[in-house]
């Protein structure tokens, strides 16, 4: 195997390990119930997790709601957007 092939494999492996996060932003259009339902149905939160995220978002303006690979986050992100939630997706930075 050439060094170029090894380098390409290494890049692919590191991209799979790169985490992304989805941030939920507070808005004045979605109800708590709608946000909670979306977090449960789309992000697989428990009712309690979803309720806590909704409260954090309401009080702080935003909350990290999902962390995973880029491809998984892109899927969840698009589903949340379809449900009219205000979200952004970024590379995950450990805090």
Secondary structure as GFF3:
##gff-version 3
##sequence-region A 1 95
A	DSSP	alpha_helix	3	17	.	.	.	ID=ss1
A	DSSP	beta_strand	19	25	.	.	.	ID=ss2
A	DSSP	alpha_helix	32	43	.	.	.	ID=ss3
A	DSSP	alpha_helix	47	60	.	.	.	ID=ss4
A	DSSP	beta_strand	62	69	.	.	.	ID=ss5
A	DSSP	alpha_helix	70	82	.	.	.	ID=ss6
A	DSSP	beta_strand	87	91	.	.	.	ID=ss7
###
